[in-house]
Amino acid sequence: MNTASYEMIAASSTLNAVAAFVGGIFIAGALVWAVRLGIKVRDQESGPPAPEDHPKLPDTGAVHEIREMREPDEVPHAVDESERLMPYNIHSAGSKHADDQHRKRWVPGSSGSFGSGGPGRT
């Protein structure tokens, strides 16, 4: 290699270093501008809600769980073959309030669980 090629390589690497430095300065400036714009936009937004703006419990207190026995709500059958079952004929829920609200409890002497080896309900 001769001196001219060394000078070209040195000039090329100097030009690459200057281009990288200028590109880095441009990117840093763009990031600073984006942060300042974000701060300006956040300052224009409304603040957090005041404590009196939050929802409050009703005077009666918290809502409590209601337990009830449910039973399946069967799909009604068409009276004859030509009658179609329309969507308004079907109830909105799959279960309904049971007439018997007595909860079935465990009976002593019956099986405690499946596969316990007991004689089962006698």
Secondary structure, DSSP 8 states (H G I E B T S, - for coil): --HHHHHHHHHHHHHHHHHHHHHHHHHHHHHHHHHHHHHHHHHHS-----GGGS----TT-S-------EEE------SSTT----GGGS-SSSEEE-S--------TTS-SSTTS-S----
